[in-house]
Protein backbone atom coordinates (compact mmCIF):
# COMPACT_ATOMS: atom_id res chain seq x y z
CA UNK A 1 0.00 0.00 0.00
CA UNK A 2 2.88 2.36 0.62
CA UNK A 3 3.85 2.07 -2.99
CA UNK A 4 0.54 3.40 -4.24
CA UNK A 5 -0.04 6.00 -1.54
CA UNK A 6 1.89 8.71 -3.41
CA UNK A 7 0.10 7.99 -6.71
CA UNK A 8 -3.31 7.86 -5.04
CA UNK A 9 -2.66 11.15 -3.24
CA UNK A 10 -1.42 12.80 -6.41
CA UNK A 11 -4.04 11.47 -8.84
CA UNK A 12 -6.88 10.99 -6.37
CA UNK A 13 -6.72 14.16 -4.30
CA UNK A 14 -4.30 16.83 -5.54
CA UNK A 15 -5.04 16.76 -9.29
CA UNK A 16 -8.84 16.63 -8.90
CA UNK A 17 -8.70 19.44 -6.31
CA UNK A 18 -6.44 21.49 -8.60
CA UNK A 19 -8.78 20.81 -11.54
CA UNK A 20 -11.80 21.89 -9.46
CA UNK A 21 -10.02 25.07 -8.31
CA UNK A 22 -9.05 25.88 -11.93
CA UNK A 23 -12.60 25.17 -13.07
CA UNK A 24 -14.04 27.44 -10.36
CA UNK A 25 -11.50 30.20 -11.24
CA UNK A 26 -12.35 29.81 -14.93
CA UNK A 27 -16.07 30.09 -14.14
CA UNK A 28 -15.55 33.24 -12.07
CA UNK A 29 -13.40 34.77 -14.84
CA UNK A 30 -15.98 33.92 -17.50
CA UNK A 31 -18.77 35.27 -15.29
CA UNK A 32 -16.95 38.59 -14.71
CA UNK A 33 -16.19 38.93 -18.44
CA UNK A 34 -19.81 38.19 -19.29
CA UNK A 35 -21.02 40.78 -16.73
CA UNK A 36 -18.59 43.38 -18.13
CA UNK A 37 -19.80 42.59 -21.66
CA UNK A 38 -23.43 42.82 -20.50
CA UNK A 39 -22.85 46.19 -18.81
CA UNK A 40 -20.99 47.50 -21.86
CA UNK A 41 -23.75 46.38 -24.21
CA UNK A 42 -26.44 47.84 -21.94
CA UNK A 43 -24.68 51.23 -21.86
CA UNK A 44 -24.26 51.12 -25.66
CA UNK A 45 -27.94 50.26 -26.02
CA UNK A 46 -28.95 53.13 -23.72
CA UNK A 47 -26.82 55.61 -25.67
CA UNK A 48 -28.23 54.22 -28.92
CA UNK A 49 -31.77 54.70 -27.62
CA UNK A 50 -31.11 58.28 -26.48
CA UNK A 51 -29.49 59.07 -29.84
CA UNK A 52 -32.40 57.48 -31.67
CA UNK A 53 -34.90 59.53 -29.65
CA UNK A 54 -32.94 62.74 -30.27
CA UNK A 55 -32.68 61.96 -33.99
CA UNK A 56 -36.42 61.38 -34.09
CA UNK A 57 -37.03 64.74 -32.39
CA UNK A 58 -34.74 66.52 -34.87
CA UNK A 59 -36.42 64.80 -37.79
CA UNK A 60 -39.83 65.85 -36.45
CA UNK A 61 -38.64 69.47 -36.24
CA UNK A 62 -37.24 69.25 -39.76
CA UNK A 63 -40.50 67.83 -41.06
CA UNK A 64 -42.33 70.83 -39.63
CA UNK A 65 -39.85 73.20 -41.31
CA UNK A 66 -39.85 71.54 -44.75
CA UNK A 67 -42.48 73.90 -46.19
CA UNK A 68 -40.17 76.81 -45.38
CA UNK A 69 -37.33 75.32 -47.43
CA UNK A 70 -39.08 76.16 -50.69
CA UNK A 71 -39.52 79.72 -49.45
CA UNK A 72 -35.81 79.96 -48.56
CA UNK A 73 -34.82 78.44 -51.89
CA UNK A 74 -36.94 81.00 -53.72
CA UNK A 75 -35.35 83.82 -51.69
CA UNK A 76 -31.86 82.63 -52.54
CA UNK A 77 -32.72 82.06 -56.21
CA UNK A 78 -33.59 85.71 -56.87
CA UNK A 79 -30.82 88.03 -57.94
CA UNK A 80 -30.02 89.90 -54.77
CA UNK A 81 -29.44 93.36 -56.28
CA UNK A 82 -32.78 93.48 -58.10
CA UNK A 83 -34.58 92.05 -55.05
CA UNK A 84 -32.99 94.67 -52.79
CA UNK A 85 -34.00 97.45 -55.19
CA UNK A 86 -37.59 96.25 -55.41
CA UNK A 87 -37.84 95.88 -51.63
CA UNK A 88 -36.31 99.33 -51.11
CA UNK A 89 -38.89 100.83 -53.48
CA UNK A 90 -41.71 99.19 -51.52
CA UNK A 91 -40.19 100.36 -48.23
CA UNK A 92 -39.72 103.90 -49.58
CA UNK A 93 -43.41 104.06 -50.51
CA UNK A 94 -44.34 103.40 -46.88
CA UNK A 95 -41.91 105.95 -45.40
CA UNK A 96 -41.93 109.77 -45.59
CA UNK A 97 -40.00 110.94 -48.67
CA UNK A 98 -38.24 113.76 -46.85
CA UNK A 99 -36.89 111.35 -44.22
CA UNK A 100 -35.72 108.52 -46.50
CA UNK A 101 -33.76 108.83 -49.75
CA UNK A 102 -31.61 106.23 -51.47
CA UNK A 103 -28.67 108.10 -52.99
CA UNK A 104 -26.41 105.32 -54.34
CA UNK A 105 -26.46 101.59 -54.98
CA UNK A 106 -23.53 99.45 -56.10
CA UNK A 107 -23.29 95.71 -56.58
CA UNK A 108 -19.85 94.13 -56.44
CA UNK A 109 -19.72 90.53 -57.71
CA UNK A 110 -16.43 89.81 -55.97
CA UNK A 111 -16.59 88.19 -52.58
CA UNK A 112 -15.70 90.24 -49.55
CA UNK A 113 -16.07 90.10 -45.81
CA UNK A 114 -17.25 86.73 -44.55
CA UNK A 115 -18.21 85.71 -48.10
CA UNK A 116 -14.54 85.41 -49.06
CA UNK A 117 -13.95 82.79 -46.37
CA UNK A 118 -16.73 80.36 -47.32
CA UNK A 119 -17.71 78.39 -50.40
CA UNK A 120 -21.31 79.70 -50.49
CA UNK A 121 -21.84 82.10 -53.42
CA UNK A 122 -22.32 85.70 -52.36
CA UNK A 123 -22.04 89.25 -53.61
CA UNK A 124 -21.35 92.58 -51.96
CA UNK A 125 -23.95 95.36 -51.95
CA UNK A 126 -23.09 98.94 -51.06
CA UNK A 127 -26.08 101.22 -50.48
CA UNK A 128 -25.99 104.90 -49.50
CA UNK A 129 -28.99 106.61 -47.93
CA UNK A 130 -29.90 109.99 -46.54
CA UNK A 131 -32.53 110.09 -43.84
CA UNK A 132 -33.42 110.50 -40.22
CA UNK A 133 -32.17 108.01 -37.68
CA UNK A 134 -35.59 106.61 -36.70
CA UNK A 135 -36.78 106.27 -40.29
CA UNK A 136 -33.57 104.52 -41.31
CA UNK A 137 -33.95 102.11 -38.40
CA UNK A 138 -37.41 101.20 -39.64
CA UNK A 139 -36.13 100.85 -43.23
CA UNK A 140 -33.24 98.59 -42.23
CA UNK A 141 -35.52 96.49 -40.06
CA UNK A 142 -38.00 96.07 -42.88
CA UNK A 143 -35.30 95.27 -45.46
CA UNK A 144 -33.58 92.71 -43.28
CA UNK A 145 -36.90 91.07 -42.37
CA UNK A 146 -37.83 90.76 -46.04
CA UNK A 147 -34.37 89.56 -47.07
CA UNK A 148 -32.81 87.47 -44.28
CA UNK A 149 -29.99 86.40 -46.62
CA UNK A 150 -28.42 89.86 -46.21
CA UNK A 151 -25.59 90.03 -43.71
CA UNK A 152 -24.47 93.43 -42.53
CA UNK A 153 -20.74 93.94 -43.05
CA UNK A 154 -20.36 97.66 -42.41
CA UNK A 155 -22.54 100.56 -41.35
CA UNK A 156 -21.29 104.13 -41.39
CA UNK A 157 -23.38 107.05 -40.17
CA UNK A 158 -22.15 110.57 -40.89
CA UNK A 159 -23.78 113.95 -40.39
CA UNK A 160 -25.07 115.51 -43.56
CA UNK A 161 -22.60 118.23 -44.66
CA UNK A 162 -25.17 119.93 -46.90
CA UNK A 163 -26.53 122.98 -45.05
CA UNK A 164 -29.55 123.30 -47.32
CA UNK A 165 -31.15 120.15 -45.94
CA UNK A 166 -32.52 119.84 -42.40
CA UNK A 167 -29.89 119.06 -39.76
CA UNK A 168 -31.75 115.94 -38.61
CA UNK A 169 -30.80 114.14 -41.85
CA UNK A 170 -27.82 111.78 -41.69
CA UNK A 171 -25.83 109.98 -44.37
CA UNK A 172 -25.87 106.19 -44.05
CA UNK A 173 -23.49 103.91 -45.93
CA UNK A 174 -24.30 100.22 -45.63
CA UNK A 175 -22.32 97.25 -46.96
CA UNK A 176 -24.13 93.91 -47.09
CA UNK A 177 -23.04 90.43 -48.05
CA UNK A 178 -25.92 88.94 -50.01
CA UNK A 179 -25.92 85.14 -49.87
CA UNK A 180 -27.03 83.51 -53.09
CA UNK A 181 -27.84 80.06 -54.32
C-alpha positions in Angstrom: 0.0 0.0 0.0 2.9 2.4 0.6 3.9 2.1 -3.0 0.5 3.4 -4.2 0.0 6.0 -1.5 1.9 8.7 -3.4 0.1 8.0 -6.7 -3.3 7.9 -5.0 -2.7 11.1 -3.2 -1.4 12.8 -6.4 -4.0 11.5 -8.8 -6.9 11.0 -6.4 -6.7 14.2 -4.3 -4.3 16.8 -5.5 -5.0 16.8 -9.3 -8.8 16.6 -8.9 -8.7 19.4 -6.3 -6.4 21.5 -8.6 -8.8 20.8 -11.5 -11.8 21.9 -9.5 -10.0 25.1 -8.3 -9.0 25.9 -11.9 -12.6 25.2 -13.1 -14.0 27.4 -10.4 -11.5 30.2 -11.2 -12.3 29.8 -14.9 -16.1 30.1 -14.1 -15.5 33.2 -12.1 -13.4 34.8 -14.8 -16.0 33.9 -17.5 -18.8 35.3 -15.3 -17.0 38.6 -14.7 -16.2 38.9 -18.4 -19.8 38.2 -19.3 -21.0 40.8 -16.7 -18.6 43.4 -18.1 -19.8 42.6 -21.7 -23.4 42.8 -20.5 -22.8 46.2 -18.8 -21.0 47.5 -21.9 -23.7 46.4 -24.2 -26.4 47.8 -21.9 -24.7 51.2 -21.9 -24.3 51.1 -25.7 -27.9 50.3 -26.0 -29.0 53.1 -23.7 -26.8 55.6 -25.7 -28.2 54.2 -28.9 -31.8 54.7 -27.6 -31.1 58.3 -26.5 -29.5 59.1 -29.8 -32.4 57.5 -31.7 -34.9 59.5 -29.7 -32.9 62.7 -30.3 -32.7 62.0 -34.0 -36.4 61.4 -34.1 -37.0 64.7 -32.4 -34.7 66.5 -34.9 -36.4 64.8 -37.8 -39.8 65.9 -36.4 -38.6 69.5 -36.2 -37.2 69.3 -39.8 -40.5 67.8 -41.1 -42.3 70.8 -39.6 -39.8 73.2 -41.3 -39.9 71.5 -44.8 -42.5 73.9 -46.2 -40.2 76.8 -45.4 -37.3 75.3 -47.4 -39.1 76.2 -50.7 -39.5 79.7 -49.4 -35.8 80.0 -48.6 -34.8 78.4 -51.9 -36.9 81.0 -53.7 -35.3 83.8 -51.7 -31.9 82.6 -52.5 -32.7 82.1 -56.2 -33.6 85.7 -56.9 -30.8 88.0 -57.9 -30.0 89.9 -54.8 -29.4 93.4 -56.3 -32.8 93.5 -58.1 -34.6 92.0 -55.1 -33.0 94.7 -52.8 -34.0 97.4 -55.2 -37.6 96.2 -55.4 -37.8 95.9 -51.6 -36.3 99.3 -51.1 -38.9 100.8 -53.5 -41.7 99.2 -51.5 -40.2 100.4 -48.2 -39.7 103.9 -49.6 -43.4 104.1 -50.5 -44.3 103.4 -46.9 -41.9 105.9 -45.4 -41.9 109.8 -45.6 -40.0 110.9 -48.7 -38.2 113.8 -46.8 -36.9 111.4 -44.2 -35.7 108.5 -46.5 -33.8 108.8 -49.8 -31.6 106.2 -51.5 -28.7 108.1 -53.0 -26.4 105.3 -54.3 -26.5 101.6 -55.0 -23.5 99.4 -56.1 -23.3 95.7 -56.6 -19.9 94.1 -56.4 -19.7 90.5 -57.7 -16.4 89.8 -56.0 -16.6 88.2 -52.6 -15.7 90.2 -49.6 -16.1 90.1 -45.8 -17.2 86.7 -44.5 -18.2 85.7 -48.1 -14.5 85.4 -49.1 -13.9 82.8 -46.4 -16.7 80.4 -47.3 -17.7 78.4 -50.4 -21.3 79.7 -50.5 -21.8 82.1 -53.4 -22.3 85.7 -52.4 -22.0 89.3 -53.6 -21.4 92.6 -52.0 -23.9 95.4 -51.9 -23.1 98.9 -51.1 -26.1 101.2 -50.5 -26.0 104.9 -49.5 -29.0 106.6 -47.9 -29.9 110.0 -46.5 -32.5 110.1 -43.8 -33.4 110.5 -40.2 -32.2 108.0 -37.7 -35.6 106.6 -36.7 -36.8 106.3 -40.3 -33.6 104.5 -41.3 -33.9 102.1 -38.4 -37.4 101.2 -39.6 -36.1 100.9 -43.2 -33.2 98.6 -42.2 -35.5 96.5 -40.1 -38.0 96.1 -42.9 -35.3 95.3 -45.5 -33.6 92.7 -43.3 -36.9 91.1 -42.4 -37.8 90.8 -46.0 -34.4 89.6 -47.1 -32.8 87.5 -44.3 -30.0 86.4 -46.6 -28.4 89.9 -46.2 -25.6 90.0 -43.7 -24.5 93.4 -42.5 -20.7 93.9 -43.0 -20.4 97.7 -42.4 -22.5 100.6 -41.3 -21.3 104.1 -41.4 -23.4 107.0 -40.2 -22.1 110.6 -40.9 -23.8 113.9 -40.4 -25.1 115.5 -43.6 -22.6 118.2 -44.7 -25.2 119.9 -46.9 -26.5 123.0 -45.0 -29.6 123.3 -47.3 -31.1 120.1 -45.9 -32.5 119.8 -42.4 -29.9 119.1 -39.8 -31.8 115.9 -38.6 -30.8 114.1 -41.8 -27.8 111.8 -41.7 -25.8 110.0 -44.4 -25.9 106.2 -44.0 -23.5 103.9 -45.9 -24.3 100.2 -45.6 -22.3 97.2 -47.0 -24.1 93.9 -47.1 -23.0 90.4 -48.1 -25.9 88.9 -50.0 -25.9 85.1 -49.9 -27.0 83.5 -53.1 -27.8 80.1 -54.3 
